[in-house]
Amino acid sequence: MNTIIILTVLVVIFALTFDFINGFHDTANAIATSVSTRALPPRVAILMAATMNFVGAITFVGVAKALTKDIVDPFSLNTFEGDTTGSVVILAALISAIIWNLLTWYFGIPSSSSHTLIGSIAGAAIASSGFAVLNYDGFTKIILALIISPILAICAGFLMMSLFKIWFKDLNLYRTNKGFRKVQILTAAIQSFTHGTNDAQKAMGIMTMALIAAGLHTGDDIPFWVRASAAAAMGLGTSIGGYKIIKTVGGKIMKIRPVNGVAADLASASVIFSATLIHLPVSTTHVISSSIMGVGSAQRVRGVNWGMARKIVTTWIITMPISAVMASIIYFVLSLFF
């Protein structure tokens, strides 16, 4: 079998594996608040998240198109017919991203699948062709989106919780919590849908890059089989669940009550879906964790576990450079065989 075809098949397998891992790695992002407040039992929350993730993933493709061309132009990776450089770059990036996702999942750290994938693509591409290969306009736009979105989420969470405190200040606390626990079922579903609209797109973009690099696809449109398989992989992964990260996001940042959960869900979902509509990949992990911090700050600044928040932020900062270095090393190893 042709080497490029073998590499393309491997990329598709690893891309779907990444999406599957992304599903159970990031399940906590969408349902942590609803599980921690007991609005939903964990199994029910995870099944609902899996369904809504699939629906969201199959509905939108804008982020996937952006990822296909905004970090590295896939047409520029191969310099001659039969060159396997592009496919090796993408395979190295996926392996690096999968390793980092599994490490952070094992230790219960809510790191960013978006950061590790984007850092890995950049690192492997630079290792193959130097810094000139990067699409700096698109890459800068994505980095800015990843930096600004958590800041917007903190502000949105703070604002949402502040409004809730004004609107519901005269209501009985027990009755308010009971009502918000029911509302959380809806907001968790919305959260899961928006997660699918953005996160699943990344694997779609990677698979399309691999098809272009192999000369099997032209243009940046996303084939339907790519959309369907990526959506299914994320939905299946989500159904497995990520209980370690649920524990961190849902309880270690702050003590979450139903009203806090609804405020955090609405704030983060609005930021993620806005990013989807303008075709920008953002980190759902960053956005949701940040919205919880914003909600906690609006309620009581000292109520936020800033020590845990610092650990999460540190992981955010180190993920991209570590992933880039890992991907470059993996690229050099793979290039010995392909």
N, C-alpha and C positions, 0 to 999 in steps of 0.2 A: 504494500500500500504506500502511496505517495507520502513523504515525510510531512508536507504541509497539511494534508488531510488528517494524518495522525495527530498532529499538534492541534488542529482545529477541534477535533473530537475531544481531546484532552481539555482544551480551554472550555468547551461547552460543559463538560462534566464538572470541572472545578468551579465554573461560574454558578452552576446550579447548586453545587455543594456550598459555595459561599452564601448564596441566597437562602438555602436551608438553614445554615448556621446563623445567618443574620436574623432569620425568623425567630429561632429560640433564644438567640442572644438578646434581641431587642423586644421580645414579648413584654418584658417588664415595663418598657417605656410606655406602652399603651394601657396596661391594665394594673400597674402597681398601686395606684391610688385607690381604685375600686376594690382591689383585693385587701389592701391594708385597712380599709374602713368597713370591710365585710359587706359591701354593697352587693358583691357577687362572690360565690365560691370559686376557688382557683380554677377548677376544671371547667366550669361554665364560662368564666371570664376568658380562659385560653381558647376554648372552642369558638366563642364569639369573635375574639380577636383574629383567629385564623380565617374565619369566614370573611370578615370585613377587610382584612389585609388583602385577601385574594381579589375581592371586588375592587378595592382601590387600585391594586396593581394592574389589573386588566383594563382599567378605565382610562389611564393617562399614559402618555409616552414622551412628553416634552422634556422631562429631566433626562431620560435615556438618550434622546437625541443630542442634548447639550453635552452629556458625558462622553458621547461617541467622538466628538470633535474638539471640545474646548480645552482638554488637558494636553493631548497630543493628537496631531493629525494622523490618523491611521494610514492614510495614503503615503505618508512620508517615511514610514518605518521600513518598508522594503525598497531597496535601491535597484533591484533587478528582478526579472521574472524568475520565480523559484526560490527567491530569498526567504528564509524562515525567521528573520530577525523580529518582525512584528509579532508573529505568533509566540515566539519565545518570551518577548517582553511581556505580553499579556498573561501568559501562563505563570511567569515568575511573580508578577504582581498579585495574581490570585492566590498563589501558594503562600506568599508573605502575609496577605490580608487574612487568610484562613488561620494561619498560625497565631497571629496576634489576637484575633477574635476568640480563639479557643483558650488561649492563655488568660485573657481578661475575664472570660466567662468562668473559667475554673476558679479564679480567685474572687469572683463576685464583684468585679469592678465594672461599672457602667461606662465603658469606653465607647468611642465612636467608630462604627463600621464604615461610615463615610470617610472619616479622616484616614483610617488605615488603608482603605482602597485607593483613595486619591494619592496619598503619600507613596503607596506601593507602585502605582502606575508611573508616577513621576520618577521615582528612584530607578526602576527598571529601564525606563526610556532613556534617562540620562546615562546610565551604565552602558547602554548600547550605542548611543549616537551623540553623547555630549549634551550640554545645557541648551544648545541651539534648537534641539528637537521640540522643546516645550512650546506650546501656544500660549505665550505670556499674557495676551489680552484675556483669553478665556480662563486660563489658570488663575490669574489675579482676581477675576470676577468670582470664581468659585471660592477662593480663599477668603475674600471679603464677606461672602455670604455665610461661610462657616464661622467667621469671627463675629459678625454683626447679629446673626440670628439668636445666639444665647442672650445677648444684651437686650434685644427686643423682647425676648421671652421673659426675662427678669422684670422688665418694665410692665409688660402685659399682665404678668401674674400679680405684681404689686397693685396695678390699677384695678384689675378684676376683683381682687380680694378687698380692696378699699371700698369699691362700689357696693359689694355684698354687705360689708359692715354697715354702710349707710342705709341700704335698702331694707335690711332685715334686723335692724338694731332693736326693734320693739317686739320681735317675735320670741316665743318660748324656745329656749335652746334645744330641748329634747325634740319638740315637734319639728323645728327647723332641720335638725340633723336627720330625723327620720325621713322628711321630705326630700332632702338633698341626696340621701342614700338611693332613693328611687331614680332621681335625676341622673345620678352617676352611671346608671346602666346605659342611658342614652349617650352621655358624654364619653364614656369608655368606647362605645361603638364608633362614635365620630373620630375619636383619637386613633383607633385602629385603622379606620378607613384612610385617614390622612397619612398615617405611617406607610400604608401600602402604596399610596399615590407617589411617595417620594423615594422610600428606601428600596423597593423592589425594582425601581427604574435603573438602579446602578448596575445590577447584573445584566439587565437587558442591554444597556449601553456597552458593557464589556463584551458580551456575546456578539453584538453587531460589529464592534471593532475587530474582533477576531475574524469574522466572516469577510470584512473588507480587506484586512491584512492578508488573508489567504486568497484573495481574488475571487471569492465566491459570492460577493454582494457589492452592489454599487449604490451610492447615495447614502443618506443618513436615516431613511425610513426604517422602522423596526418591524421585521417580519412577524406575522401573527403567531407562528409557532414559538418564536423567541418570547413574545409577550406571555403566551399561555403557559409555557414551561416555567418561566421565571416566577410568575404569579403562583403557580401550583407549588413550586419548591418553597417559596416563602410561607405560603399558607400551611404547608405540611410541617415546616420547621416551627412555625408559631404554635402549632397544635402540641408540640413536645413541651414547650414552656421553658422558662429560665428562672427557676425559683430562687437561686442565689442572688440574682440581680434584682428580682422583685423585692427581696428583703432589704437590699441596700436602698433602692430608689423609694420604696414605699414606707420605710420606717426609720432609716438611719439619718436621713437629711433633716427631717422634722417629724413631730407627731402629727399625723394627718387625720383630720375629721372630715366627714362627708362634704361640708361646705368648702373646705380647703381643696378637696379632690376635684369638685366641680369647677372651681375657679382655675386650678392648675390645668385641668383637661381642656377647658375652653380657651385659655390663654395660649397653650402650646399648640393646640390644633389650628388656631387661627394663624399662627406664625408659619407652621409647616405647610398648610394648604396655600397660603399666600406665596410661599417659595415655589411650590409646585406650579402654580398658575403662571409664574414668570420664568419657569423652566430652570430653576436653580436647585442643585442638590444641597440639602442641609443635613446636619446631624440631628436625628430625632432624639438621640440620647442627650445631647447638649441642650436642646430646646426644652425637653420635658423636665430634666433635672433643674435647669435654670428657672423655669416657670414655678416649680415647687419652692425654690429659694426665694423668688419674688413674693409668692403667696405668704411664705413664712415671715418674711421681713415686714409685710404689711400688717400681719397679726401681732408679731412680737419678735424683734430682731434677735433677742437672746434665745428665742425658741428654735432657731435654726442651728443645727450642728455644723458650725463653720469648719471644724476640724475635718469632718467627713467631706464637706464641700471642697476644702483645699485639696484633699486627696483626689477627688474627682477631677478638679481643674488641672492638677498636676498631670494626671493621665491624659487629659485632653491635649496638653502642651507637648508631651513627649511622644504621643502616638504617631504623628505624621513623620517626624525625622527618623524614629526607630524603624517604622515601616519602610521608609525609603531606603535606608541602609540594608535592611534584611532583603528587600526585593532586588537591590543591586547585586548582593552576594549570590542570591539564588539565580539571578540571570547569568552570572559568570559560570556557575556550576552547570546550569542547563545548556549553555552554549557549547560546553565540551562534548555534549551528546547529540545536539541537533544543529 
